[in-house]
Amino acid sequence: MKYAVAAAVCAAMSVSACASTYTSTPRPTAGQTIRYVQGVATTQAEGRNATVQVTSFGPNEKGRLTFAVAVYNRGEAAMNFGVENVSLSALGAPVRVFTYAELERMAKNDATTALVLTALAGGVAAAAAASGPTYRSTTTTPYGTYNTVATNYAAQAVAGSIAAAGTASQMNNISANLDNTLASLSGSVLQTTTVDPDTSFGGQVISDRVAFPETGALPANFVVEVAGESFDFAFDIAKD
């Protein structure tokens, strides 16, 4: 799928909707770098077969941690990427991350159903836009039918820009590709998608509720396992 879809800013589940505001501070390890996408700190890690970016947005209005993740396939074979490739822990304990289907079921009993379903419909459009620069879809839910039209500007901008990884210039192109991926998405939930070589894909990941310590920051680790490699991203999430 020659498509650089996006990953990112929590629109339907905005952190700003929380009663309290939070700050997520990345703790990069050796070999990881911090980049900024639309003013938000994003951690990038390079592997043999993949480059990964992760952004933490703290808890949404339901107290669930939200992340944006994007992966660039540097290998020679296509790979699948979805929620099954990520895991989360906080204070050293595992935290459940929800699938698209689970979020949809929860939305049926949620006061923000319409907003959540809009975000889910956006993810469907993003994942299927490989057919051309403009993609049209119809999503039917228990709450109505949504018609979606998406224009794949990010894919147009980066298509064919990278033939192989290795030089500094090519690595900059990979970073720019992932930056576009993170910046272009508007709340699309991550769903399993096949990522072809020299393309990127990503989405939003939402976890179960977490309890924050009374003082200090909540240490969280977001792990991505893809293409036979493991990438561990650490964050300190604190109430402002």
N, C-alpha and C positions, 0 to 999 in steps of 0.2 A: 504494500500500500504506500505509494509515493505521496505521502501526506504528512505535513508537519502540523499536527493539530496542536492546540494550546493547552496550557494548564493554568488556571488560576486564581484570580482574585475572587474571594467569597462574595458573590452578589446576593444570591437568595438567602444565604446563611451568614450574613455579614457579622464580623466581630463587633462592629460599631453598634449592633443591635443589643449587645449585652448590657446588663445593668452596670457592670464594671468594665473597665478597659484593661487590656493586658499588653505586655511587651514581650516578644519572643526574641531572644538573643542567641544566634548560632554559636556553637563551640566547635569550630573546625579542628579536625585532627590532621596529622601529617599527610600531606598530599592533597588536602582539600583547600579550596579557595572560596572567598566570599565575593559574590557579584551582586549588583543591584539591578532589579527589574522594576521599573516604574517606582523607584524610591524605596523598594522593599528589599531587605537583605536576603539573599538566596545562596545556599551552599552548593558548590559544584565539586564533583569527584570524578576522576578519570580512571577508567579501567582498561583492560586489554580489548574487550569486545563492546564496551558500552561507556557512555558518559552520562552521568545522572545529576540532575538539579532538584533540590528540595527546598521549599519555603514553608515556614510555620506561621500560621496566623493566630495561634492561641485558640481559646474556646469560642464557639459561636453562642448564639442566644440561648441554646439549650444546654450549654456547659460541655459540649462535645468538641474535642480538639479537631482542628481543621488544618490540612496540609495541601500544598500543591506539589506535584511531582511530575517531572518530565525526564524521559530517557531517550538518548540518541544511540542508534544501532551502528557501531563502528565495525562490526564483524562482517563476514561474507555470507552469512545465512540469515534468513528471516527468523524472528523470535517473537513469542507471545508475551504481552505485558498487561497486567491487570492487578486488581486488589490482592489476588492470591500471591503476588510477588512482593508484597510489603507486610511489615509487622511493626508494632508499636509497643513500647514499654514506658512507664512513668514511675519514678521513685523505685526503679528496679523491678516492678511488677508488670506482667503483660496486660495490655489494654486491647480490647476487641476493636477491630476496624470493620465497618459495615460495607456490604456489597450494594450494588445498585438496587437489586431486588429487595433487600432488607430496608433500605431507605425509602423505597416506594411504599412498602407495606406500612412503615411507621408514619408516612405522610398522610395516610388515610385517616388517622386519628389525631392529626396535628393541626393546630390552629393556623399554621402557615402552609397548608396543603397546596394552594395555588402557586406559591413561590417555589416550593420544593419541586413540584411537578414541572414547572417551567425550566428549572435547572436540569432536571433529568432529561427532558426533551432536548435541551441544548446539547447534552452529552451524546445522544443518539445521532444528532445531525453532525457533530464534530467527528465522530468515529467513522461515519460512512461517506465522507465527502470525497473519497478517492475518485469518484466517477467523473469529476470535472471541477472547474473553478466555482461553479454554483451548484448547490445540492438542495433538493426539495424533498421534504418528508412529511408524513402524517403520522402522529403518535396518538393512539387511542388509550385512554385511561378511564378508571371508574368515575372520574370527575369531568370527563369531556374529551373532545378531540382537539389536538393542537397541530396546526400547520406551521412548519418551520422552513425557512429559506436561509441558507448559509452560503456566504461567499468565501472561498478559501484563499484569502489574500496572503496569509503566511506561507502557504505552499508555493504560491506564485513567486514569492520573494526569494525563497531558498532553493527551489527545485534545481537540481543539477549543479549546485554550488560546490559539492564535495565529492571527489572520486575515491579518495582514500585518506586515512588518518596518518599522521606522522610528523609533518612539519609544523612550525609555529603558526604559519599562516593558516594552515588547515585547521589547527586547533582553535584559532580565533573564529573561523567559520562555524565550527561545531558549537562553540559557545554562543555565537550569534543566533544559530539555529534554535538552540534550546531557549535563549532569551525570548525569541519570537513565540516559541511554544508556550512559555509561561505567561507572556504578556497578552496573548490574543484570546485566551479562553475566558469565558464569562460564567464561571460557576459550574462547569460541566463535571459531572461525577465520573470518576475513572471506571471504565469498563474494559474487559479483556479485548485486546486488539492485536493483530499481527503487525509487527513493525519490520519493514523491509530494510535491508542495508542502506546506510546513508540517509535515513529519514528519522524523524523524532515523533514521539507521541506522549501524551500525558493527561492528567486530569486531577480532580479534587478528591481527597481521601478524608473521610469523616470517621471519628472514633466514638466509642462509648463515652459516657460522662466520667470525669475524673475528679477526685477530691484534691483541692489545693492545700498546701500547708498553711498554717496560720501566719507564719512569717517566712520570708525568703522566697526563693524561686522553686518552681517545680521542674526537676530535671527530666527530660524526655528524650528517648532515642527512637528514631525512625529508621528502620532497616529496609533496604531494597535488595532483593536477591534476583538477579537477572543475568542471562547468558553465562551461567556458571560462576558468577562473581557475587560477592556480598559487599554492600556499601552501608556503613553505619553513620547516620547523621544525628548529632547531639544538639539539643537546644535547652536553654533555661527560659521558662515561661513564668513571668511574674506579674502580679496585679499592680497597676500603676497607683 
